[in-house]
């Protein structure tokens, strides 16, 4: 920080997939806010949100409606730095509108002379030619880009984004800490879940994604774990009601008892619950990230390349793609993960510290940009 800037109140606008009840994206925003405030408390943060009231309550920051052009332009005008927040914003698989929406905000910010940073973005897949051209055009105008994995960096470079500094860091969520035990156990009681320390606990994270026969295979694998290992099966919805409903569909196919978190919860709460598992089998990227942060062995189900990239990074196995599941292979993989859970736990807790430092680097770079050092 430059001399004389100590008491300067900086204004930061954060754009991302916030206010939709997705715990992974809320974890990203919580981490951005926590990291920036930890380094410099003289920062006023505003987020663009689908539900501004929820965002204000959950994160303790200002928020405006993400679909209000006038509010967006007003917030850009008063901001010193515009952050295009972490997560898979630059992809056109889940929505054809994501890339134009997020890049329009960046474009307007640069037109208005604002500093702009892509903050720990996950990039791709990008299939539409017009989106590829937009990313190249707008991406080369921003001031700084950090991405959460090497694949995202390669994607941007292949799309022709070469002008801004482009650094590989880590997902912002790695800076978060779980809630205290007292709060965590109260959450379990509210969800009518009683965990037995003597029993194996398997967390399952699913999302709607044309699972087809995969539902039946996952249900049989859960039954196998419950019967063979007397395991408690706990479904961990990351987005309500979508993931909750998908979990219920699989539970209907099971013969053994299973539990599901019935209420939405914040990222720190779900992080704590994840840490009580002995294994997490999941589709959602941040369910796997939460598991890795808490030293819980993982088995991923790859519905999107970002899941595969993360599993490779933390050296955890994959069960393949949802439409290609095999019951014998899946049960064998689950057994194998449990067999090596202690050494896996030690490895994950070690790599977590490295990823936490990289995640915090995102905020350090944002402040350097904000304060004119980049």
BELURWO-V107678 format. One record per residue. PSI is psi in whole degrees, 0 to 359 (NA if undefined). OMEGA is omega as a letter, one per 20 degrees, with the letter a starting at -180 (* if undefined). D_FIRST is the distance of its C-alpha to the first C-alpha in whole Angstrom. Layout:
# BELURWO-V107678
psi & omega & d_first
PSI & OMEGA & D_FIRST
PSI & OMEGA & D_FIRST
This chain:
# BELURWO-V107678
psi & omega & d_first
135 & a & 0
156 & r & 4
134 & r & 7
352 & a & 8
0 & a & 6
318 & a & 7
9 & r & 10
129 & r & 10
111 & r & 12
143 & r & 12
125 & a & 15
131 & r & 16
130 & a & 20
126 & r & 21
132 & r & 25
190 & a & 27
69 & a & 30
150 & r & 30
11 & r & 32
5 & r & 35
18 & r & 36
114 & a & 35
326 & r & 33
314 & a & 31
326 & r & 30
329 & r & 29
321 & r & 27
313 & r & 25
317 & r & 24
319 & a & 24
321 & r & 22
312 & a & 19
311 & a & 19
317 & a & 19
314 & a & 16
316 & a & 13
326 & r & 14
324 & a & 14
329 & a & 11
108 & a & 9
349 & r & 13
54 & r & 12
129 & r & 13
119 & a & 16
132 & r & 18
139 & r & 22
145 & r & 24
127 & a & 27
149 & r & 30
338 & a & 34
82 & a & 34
322 & a & 31
316 & r & 33
319 & a & 33
318 & r & 29
316 & a & 28
317 & a & 30
323 & a & 29
351 & r & 25
33 & r & 25
174 & r & 23
154 & r & 24
146 & r & 27
162 & a & 29
128 & a & 32
347 & a & 31
11 & r & 35
101 & a & 34
320 & a & 33
317 & r & 32
320 & r & 30
311 & a & 28
322 & r & 28
316 & a & 27
324 & r & 24
316 & a & 23
319 & a & 23
1 & a & 21
149 & r & 18
335 & a & 15
133 & r & 15
123 & r & 19
126 & r & 19
103 & a & 23
167 & a & 23
174 & a & 24
178 & a & 28
65 & a & 31
324 & a & 30
75 & r & 31
156 & r & 35
34 & r & 38
309 & a & 40
339 & r & 40
141 & r & 40
350 & a & 40
347 & a & 38
305 & a & 35
310 & r & 34
321 & a & 34
305 & a & 33
325 & r & 29
331 & r & 29
319 & r & 30
316 & r & 27
315 & a & 25
313 & a & 27
321 & r & 27
317 & r & 23
324 & r & 23
330 & a & 26
10 & r & 24
23 & a & 21
153 & r & 19
138 & a & 17
137 & r & 19
132 & r & 18
118 & a & 21
104 & r & 20
46 & a & 22
149 & r & 25
131 & a & 29
132 & r & 31
170 & i & 35
150 & r & 37
117 & a & 38
325 & a & 41
133 & a & 42
322 & a & 42
325 & r & 40
323 & r & 37
317 & a & 37
321 & r & 36
318 & a & 34
318 & r & 32
313 & a & 32
307 & a & 31
322 & a & 29
327 & a & 27
356 & r & 27
345 & a & 25
168 & a & 22
331 & a & 18
140 & r & 18
127 & r & 21
145 & r & 21
158 & a & 24
355 & r & 26
163 & a & 29
325 & a & 30
324 & r & 33
322 & r & 30
314 & r & 29
321 & r & 32
313 & r & 33
317 & r & 30
320 & r & 31
332 & r & 35
354 & r & 34
16 & r & 33
105 & a & 29
343 & a & 28
312 & a & 25
156 & r & 22
134 & a & 20
110 & a & 22
144 & r & 22
123 & r & 24
240 & r & 22
165 & r & 24
134 & a & 25
331 & a & 22
341 & a & 25
350 & r & 25
348 & a & 22
152 & r & 25
148 & r & 27
166 & r & 31
166 & r & 32
161 & a & 34
320 & a & 37
314 & r & 39
317 & a & 37
313 & a & 38
329 & r & 42
326 & r & 42
316 & r & 41
319 & r & 44
319 & r & 46
327 & r & 46
8 & r & 46
41 & r & 50
123 & r & 48
112 & a & 49
136 & r & 48
118 & a & 50
336 & a & 48
350 & a & 52
148 & r & 52
137 & r & 50
122 & a & 47
117 & r & 47
135 & a & 44
124 & r & 45
112 & a & 42
161 & r & 44
157 & r & 44
126 & a & 46
53 & r & 47
51 & a & 50
329 & r & 51
234 & r & 55
345 & r & 57
328 & r & 53
312 & a & 53
320 & a & 57
317 & r & 56
319 & r & 53
316 & r & 55
322 & r & 57
320 & r & 55
317 & r & 53
319 & a & 57
315 & a & 57
321 & a & 54
320 & a & 56
317 & a & 59
320 & a & 59
7 & a & 56
39 & a & 56
144 & r & 53
125 & r & 51
121 & a & 50
116 & r & 47
134 & a & 46
83 & r & 42
132 & r & 41
339 & r & 38
126 & r & 39
142 & i & 41
1 & a & 44
303 & a & 44
327 & r & 44
313 & a & 46
322 & r & 49
320 & r & 48
318 & r & 49
323 & r & 52
320 & r & 53
319 & r & 53
326 & r & 54
332 & a & 57
352 & a & 58
151 & r & 58
334 & r & 61
164 & r & 59
145 & r & 56
162 & r & 53
157 & r & 50
140 & r & 47
119 & a & 44
353 & a & 46
143 & r & 43
149 & r & 39
162 & a & 37
167 & a & 33
321 & a & 31
327 & r & 30
314 & a & 34
330 & r & 35
318 & r & 33
313 & r & 35
318 & r & 38
322 & a & 38
345 & r & 37
355 & r & 41
158 & r & 42
345 & a & 44
141 & r & 44
122 & r & 42
114 & a & 44
156 & r & 42
316 & a & 41
130 & a & 38
314 & a & 35
342 & r & 33
320 & r & 36
320 & r & 36
315 & r & 32
317 & r & 33
313 & a & 36
320 & a & 34
329 & a & 31
8 & r & 34
26 & a & 36
126 & r & 39
147 & a & 41
151 & r & 41
115 & a & 43
156 & r & 42
115 & a & 44
98 & r & 43
347 & a & 43
144 & a & 40
332 & a & 38
328 & r & 35
317 & r & 37
318 & r & 39
318 & a & 35
317 & r & 34
319 & r & 37
319 & a & 37
319 & a & 34
9 & r & 35
49 & r & 38
151 & a & 40
163 & r & 43
146 & r & 44
4 & r & 47
202 & a & 47
153 & a & 47
322 & a & 49
0 & a & 52
19 & a & 53
142 & r & 53
127 & a & 56
319 & a & 57
315 & r & 58
318 & a & 55
315 & r & 52
322 & r & 54
319 & r & 54
317 & r & 50
317 & r & 50
317 & a & 52
319 & r & 50
316 & r & 47
323 & a & 48
326 & a & 50
26 & a & 47
326 & a & 44
314 & r & 44
327 & r & 42
319 & r & 41
313 & r & 39
317 & a & 38
315 & a & 36
320 & r & 34
329 & r & 33
313 & a & 32
335 & r & 30
319 & a & 29
321 & r & 26
316 & a & 25
328 & r & 25
317 & r & 23
319 & r & 20
322 & r & 21
319 & r & 20
333 & r & 17
329 & r & 16
313 & a & 16
321 & r & 14
317 & r & 11
322 & r & 12
318 & r & 12
323 & r & 9
320 & r & 8
315 & a & 11
323 & a & 10
8 & r & 6
17 & a & 9
357 & r & 8
NA & * & 12
